[in-house]
Amino acid sequence: MAGVLIVEDDAALRELLRDSLEKRKYTVITAADGREALAKFRPSVVDLVITDLLMPEEDGLMVIMKIKEMKPSTRLIAISGGGKGRPGKLPPYGQHAGRRPCLLKAVPSFRTGAESEGIAGINIILHRLLLKYKLNQ
């Protein structure tokens, strides 16, 4: 069974991703920031890391670099809402996150309360990425 580490400081989004992956029978580990993610990362369990780029403690780019040192075969997906002053845009370094897929948190309906639309959007994105990475459940 494939393992996924979700690193996201937005608790609601972190739980939404976790729930969606667990329904697909993935083993899921969650972390609220980069420091916690690095402490919880287990190379024998985690095959995919989905990490926010802008977080307290350790940012997502540092998480990506350190995890690739620990387990080079780990698949990585960076996500970002753009941060303060750049909503809706990737941070400049996010566009080059180790040439890994980098997704914009483009789920405005999730933020405004139309949760079913937000959940559907996230489920579609996750489904496509999991197929692309051919992760076994």
N, C-alpha and C positions, 0 to 999 in steps of 0.2 A: 504494500500500500504506500502510495506517495505521501510525503510529508511537506507541508507548506508552513512557512514562517511569515506571518503578517506583522509588519512594523508600521504602525499608524498612530499618531497622537490624538486624532479625533476618535473618541471612544465609540460614537454611534457608527461611524464608517467601519472601524475595526471590527465591531461585532457583526455588522451586516456582511462583511467579507467572510468572517469566520463561519457564520450560520450558513451562508451559501456554499462554502467549500465542504463543511461537515455534512450537508445534505447530499453531497456528491461522494461521500464516504472517504474523504481525504483526512489524514491526521493533521490537525491544525494546532500550531503554537502561536500565541499572540504576544506582542510587546508594544508598550506605549511610547517607547523612544529607542534610539540607537544603542544606548548603553544596556538597556534591558534586553534588547535583541541579541547583542553579542554575548551576553551572559547565558541566554537561553538556547542559543544556536547549538545544535547537535548534528555534526556531519553525517552520522549514521542514520539519522531520521529525516533531515530536511533535504528535499530535492529542489524546491522552488522557494524563493524569497520575494515577497511583494512588499516593497518599502516606500514609504513617503520620503520625499527628499528633504523637506524643511521641517525639522523637529528639534526639540530641546535636547540637551545633553550631547549626543553624537548625531550628526546629520546623516541622511540617507546615503550620500555619496561615500562617506567614510565607512558606513555599514557595508556597502557593496564592495569596496576595496578590501576590507578586512575579511569578509566572508569568502571572497575569491581566493585570498591567501590560504584560508583554512581548508576550503574544498573547491578547487577550481572548476569542477563539473557542475556546481550549483547554478541553476537557471535563475535569472533575476529579472524582475519587472519593477521599474521605478514609477511612482505616481506622485503628482503634485497638483495642488490647487493654485499655485503661483505665489503664494505668500502675500504679505502686506505690501500694498502698493503695486502688485502685479496680479490681481485676481484674474483668473482665466488664461494666464500665460505661464508657460514653463519657465522656471528659473534658468538663466543663461547656461549654467553648468548642467542643468537637467537635460538639455538637448544632446549632451555628449556623455551621458552616464555610462561610460564604458561601452558605448555602442549597443546598449541593451534597450529593449522596448521601454519607452517612457510614455506614460499615459497621463493626460490632463484629467483632473477630477472634474469632469464635465457632467455633473449630476445636479443641475440647479433645482430640479423638482425635489430631490432628496433634502436639500437645504431649506426649501420653502414649505415642506410638510406634505407634499404629494408623494408619499413614500412608495406607493405601489409602482409609480413610474420610475422612481429612482432605483428601486430594487430590481425591476425588470431590466433597466439599462446596465446595472452592474452584473446581473446574471448573464446577459448576452456577452458582455466583454469577457467575463471569466470563462465562459464556455469556449469562446473563440481562442483565447490564450491557452487554455488547457489542451485543446485539440492541437494547436500549433506546437506546443511543447511535448505532446504525446505522453503526458504523465499518466501512468497506470494508477488506477484507483485501487 
